[in-house]
Amino acid sequence: MDEDIKQAVRQEMIQNFNSLNDEEKELLRANKGTAYTRVLRKLLPQGILDGLSSGEPQGIATARRGLGTR
């Protein structure tokens, strides 16, 4: 796939994500790492999602480990 096309698709995906409301963005974040997102990664052309992230879910506390637990 041509690099210009990859960049154009990535930019459109970023714009589309930014146009989602907060509830829709959180839905994507909450499904990170699930079977659903793994299938989407197989469906989309290689290189499109590289380096893109919707961030971590906002309402889920992460377990503290190591020295941060003190």
Backbone bond lengths (Angstrom), bond angles and torsions (degrees), N, CA, C in turn:
res aa  C-N    CA-C-N  psi(-1)  N-CA   C-N-CA  omega(-1)  CA-C   N-CA-C  phi
1 M - - - 1.445 - - 1.525 108.20 -
2 D 1.306 116.59 135.17 1.451 123.42 -179.64 1.539 110.68 -62.80
3 E 1.322 116.69 137.92 1.470 121.52 -177.98 1.528 112.07 -60.21
4 D 1.329 117.93 -36.07 1.467 120.53 178.86 1.524 110.80 -63.94
5 I 1.318 115.91 -39.35 1.468 120.37 178.94 1.522 109.98 -67.13
6 K 1.339 117.05 -42.74 1.464 121.15 177.78 1.522 110.43 -58.17
7 Q 1.325 116.57 -46.18 1.463 120.84 -179.38 1.514 111.12 -63.40
8 A 1.329 117.65 -40.56 1.456 121.32 179.89 1.532 110.88 -64.19
9 V 1.330 116.56 -42.78 1.467 121.13 179.20 1.525 109.92 -65.55
10 R 1.322 117.10 -43.96 1.472 121.10 179.12 1.525 111.21 -61.05
11 Q 1.331 116.92 -43.87 1.465 120.35 179.75 1.532 111.44 -63.75
12 E 1.326 116.07 -39.72 1.472 119.09 178.09 1.522 110.76 -66.19
13 M 1.343 117.08 -38.37 1.458 120.37 177.67 1.529 110.91 -63.66
14 I 1.313 116.77 -41.26 1.468 121.20 178.46 1.522 109.94 -63.77
15 Q 1.320 117.55 -44.91 1.465 121.30 178.79 1.531 110.63 -62.43
16 N 1.339 116.08 -42.89 1.465 119.56 179.44 1.524 111.10 -64.06
17 F 1.342 116.92 -41.35 1.464 120.20 178.24 1.523 110.44 -62.86
18 N 1.322 116.72 -44.14 1.462 120.03 -179.43 1.520 112.76 -65.03
19 S 1.328 117.27 -23.32 1.469 120.09 179.65 1.533 112.40 -83.99
20 L 1.338 117.41 -9.93 1.466 120.51 177.41 1.522 110.25 -69.55
21 N 1.346 116.07 153.82 1.463 118.04 174.49 1.533 108.71 -79.53
22 D 1.313 116.79 169.93 1.466 121.54 -174.97 1.528 112.18 -60.65
23 E 1.327 116.95 -36.01 1.463 120.56 -179.78 1.528 110.87 -65.20
24 E 1.323 117.22 -41.58 1.460 121.35 178.85 1.524 111.73 -68.20
25 K 1.326 116.84 -39.60 1.464 120.41 176.98 1.524 110.60 -62.48
26 E 1.333 116.21 -41.80 1.460 120.44 -179.44 1.524 110.75 -65.98
27 L 1.324 117.79 -34.50 1.457 121.93 177.01 1.529 110.32 -61.46
28 L 1.322 116.92 -43.23 1.470 120.36 176.93 1.517 111.28 -64.36
29 R 1.321 116.41 -43.13 1.466 120.34 -179.65 1.520 111.64 -64.26
30 A 1.327 116.95 -39.47 1.461 121.24 -177.85 1.530 111.60 -68.04
31 N 1.321 117.77 -24.39 1.467 121.60 -179.13 1.517 112.95 -92.97
32 K 1.315 117.65 6.11 1.460 121.88 179.87 1.535 110.26 -59.27
33 G 1.330 116.29 127.19 1.448 121.41 177.54 1.519 115.08 85.27
34 T 1.326 117.63 1.90 1.464 120.45 179.58 1.525 110.15 -83.66
35 A 1.317 115.23 171.54 1.468 120.64 178.18 1.529 110.48 -59.47
36 Y 1.313 116.81 -35.44 1.462 121.78 179.46 1.530 111.21 -59.47
37 T 1.317 117.64 -47.48 1.466 119.90 -178.76 1.527 111.59 -72.40
38 R 1.318 117.22 -29.93 1.468 119.20 176.37 1.528 110.61 -65.69
39 V 1.332 117.06 -38.42 1.463 120.60 177.63 1.529 110.17 -67.59
40 L 1.329 117.47 -40.59 1.470 120.36 177.55 1.521 111.31 -60.29
41 R 1.323 116.94 -39.52 1.467 120.23 178.14 1.523 111.44 -63.24
42 K 1.340 117.30 -33.51 1.457 120.79 177.13 1.526 111.27 -73.37
43 L 1.325 116.70 -30.71 1.455 122.37 -176.68 1.529 112.41 -74.95
44 L 1.321 116.74 -41.85 1.467 121.32 -176.82 1.531 110.21 -77.84
45 P 1.329 117.17 148.98 1.471 120.13 179.24 1.529 111.42 -58.18
46 Q 1.327 115.37 144.69 1.461 121.26 -179.48 1.527 109.92 -60.04
47 G 1.310 116.38 136.98 1.454 121.28 178.16 1.509 114.30 96.45
48 I 1.321 118.36 -14.74 1.462 121.06 -178.70 1.523 110.86 -71.80
49 L 1.318 117.27 -44.56 1.459 120.80 -176.05 1.520 113.85 -91.29
50 D 1.317 117.47 -5.32 1.461 120.14 -178.78 1.527 110.58 -57.73
51 G 1.313 115.63 123.83 1.456 120.93 176.90 1.510 114.32 82.96
52 L 1.316 119.32 -5.41 1.458 121.30 177.58 1.518 109.40 -91.05
53 S 1.312 116.40 138.83 1.456 121.47 177.82 1.512 108.78 -147.93
54 S 1.321 116.19 141.86 1.461 120.34 177.02 1.523 110.58 -88.90
55 G 1.321 116.89 -3.11 1.458 121.23 -179.62 1.523 111.27 92.93
56 E 1.299 115.63 -179.76 1.456 121.71 -179.70 1.525 109.87 -85.87
57 P 1.335 117.65 151.44 1.464 120.57 176.18 1.523 110.49 -57.38
58 Q 1.327 116.76 140.82 1.455 120.97 -174.73 1.524 113.93 -80.41
59 G 1.334 118.05 -32.29 1.461 120.22 -173.25 1.511 114.83 -94.83
60 I 1.315 118.56 6.81 1.461 121.39 -175.90 1.523 109.53 -111.79
61 A 1.317 115.73 120.63 1.463 120.22 178.07 1.530 109.27 -79.16
62 T 1.301 115.92 137.30 1.461 119.42 178.28 1.528 109.23 -92.16
63 A 1.314 115.13 145.95 1.469 119.96 -179.89 1.519 109.37 -69.57
64 R 1.320 116.39 133.08 1.453 120.92 178.37 1.510 108.47 -85.78
65 R 1.334 115.39 138.89 1.461 120.95 -178.70 1.512 110.22 -131.74
66 G 1.304 115.52 162.41 1.454 120.50 175.05 1.506 112.78 68.96
67 L 1.315 116.49 -142.67 1.457 121.56 -176.83 1.523 112.12 -68.22
68 G 1.311 118.70 -18.58 1.463 121.90 -179.74 1.511 113.62 -71.20
69 T 1.328 118.05 -11.03 1.459 120.32 -179.22 1.507 112.60 -84.46
70 R 1.302 117.45 -7.92 1.479 119.91 -176.50 1.503 111.15 -83.52
